[in-house]
């Protein structure tokens, strides 16, 4: 005859308290996670525009030998080599010549500014499989 072990009431209570504490911790951190995610989403267009400009400048360097220094304001469209470029809403992009290469940075309407992304002009900066 098999004996049946009954759960100890304190063990059940301890499990429920631990489970409740973990649940409350996750619930308390959820608004912070949402805020961080929204902040990252707001920065994504800046990085995308910086990368797109870097690729366009690479094509200019390959065709003409040197980059085209410029500052592109939000809503402005410029010609970069054979292609036109318009930054995302609220984003400005700046290009400077750096020795034999070039550097690109971006800024959004919230005054977030990327670090200068510098390239020597010999390697295409576009990630593989990404089409603009």
C-alpha positions in Angstrom: 0.0 0.0 0.0 1.5 3.3 -1.0 1.6 6.1 1.5 0.4 9.5 0.5 2.6 12.4 1.5 0.7 15.5 2.2 2.2 18.8 1.3 3.4 20.7 4.3 1.3 23.9 4.6 4.4 26.1 5.3 6.1 24.9 2.1 3.0 25.8 0.0 2.8 29.2 1.7 6.6 29.8 1.1 6.2 28.9 -2.6 3.3 31.3 -3.0 5.1 34.1 -1.2 8.2 33.6 -3.4 6.1 33.4 -6.5 4.2 36.6 -5.5 7.4 38.4 -4.8 8.9 37.6 -8.2 5.6 38.6 -9.9 5.6 41.9 -8.1 9.2 42.6 -9.0 8.6 41.9 -12.7 5.4 44.1 -12.5 7.4 46.9 -10.9 10.2 46.8 -13.5 7.8 46.7 -16.5 7.3 50.5 -16.8 11.1 51.0 -16.7 11.5 48.4 -19.5 8.9 50.2 -21.6 10.6 53.5 -21.2 14.0 52.1 -22.2 12.4 50.4 -25.2 10.7 53.6 -26.3 14.0 55.5 -25.9 15.8 52.9 -28.1 13.0 53.1 -30.7 13.4 56.9 -30.8 17.1 56.5 -31.6 16.8 53.9 -34.2 16.1 56.3 -37.1 19.2 58.3 -36.2 21.4 55.3 -36.5 19.7 54.1 -39.7 20.3 57.5 -41.3 23.9 57.6 -40.2 24.5 54.2 -41.8 22.6 55.2 -45.0 24.7 58.4 -45.3 27.9 56.4 -44.6 27.0 54.0 -47.5 26.3 56.9 -49.8 29.6 58.6 -48.9 31.4 55.3 -49.6 30.0 55.3 -53.1 31.1 58.9 -53.6 34.6 58.1 -52.4 34.8 55.1 -54.7 33.6 57.1 -57.7 35.2 60.5 -57.1 38.0 59.9 -54.6 36.8 61.9 -51.6 33.7 62.4 -49.5 31.3 65.3 -49.6 31.3 67.2 -46.3 27.8 68.3 -45.5 25.1 68.9 -42.8 21.6 67.8 -43.7 18.8 69.4 -41.6 15.6 67.6 -40.8 13.3 67.6 -43.9 16.1 68.7 -46.2 17.0 66.6 -49.3 20.5 66.6 -50.6 22.3 65.0 -53.6 25.0 62.6 -52.5 26.8 61.5 -55.6 24.1 60.1 -57.9 21.5 59.6 -55.2 19.4 61.8 -53.1 19.2 61.6 -49.3 16.5 62.8 -46.9 16.9 62.1 -43.2 14.1 60.7 -41.1 11.6 63.1 -39.5 13.4 65.1 -36.8 16.9 63.7 -37.7 19.9 65.7 -38.9 23.1 64.2 -40.3 26.6 65.7 -40.5 29.5 64.5 -42.6 33.1 65.6 -42.2 36.2 64.6 -44.0 38.7 62.8 -41.8 42.2 62.4 -43.4 41.6 60.0 -46.3 38.2 58.9 -45.0 35.1 60.5 -43.6 33.0 60.5 -40.4 29.2 60.7 -40.0 27.1 61.4 -37.0 23.4 62.1 -36.4 21.1 64.0 -34.1 17.4 63.7 -33.3 14.8 66.2 -32.1 15.5 65.0 -28.5 19.1 66.2 -28.8 20.4 62.7 -28.8 23.7 62.8 -30.8 25.5 59.7 -32.0 29.3 59.3 -31.7 31.2 60.0 -34.9 31.2 56.9 -37.1 34.4 57.0 -39.1 35.3 55.1 -42.2 38.5 55.0 -44.3 36.6 54.7 -47.6 38.0 51.4 -48.6 35.3 49.1 -47.2 31.6 49.3 -47.8 30.0 50.1 -44.4 26.6 48.6 -45.4 25.7 45.5 -43.4 25.3 42.4 -45.5 21.7 41.7 -46.6 20.4 45.2 -45.8 18.8 47.2 -48.6 17.9 50.9 -48.2 
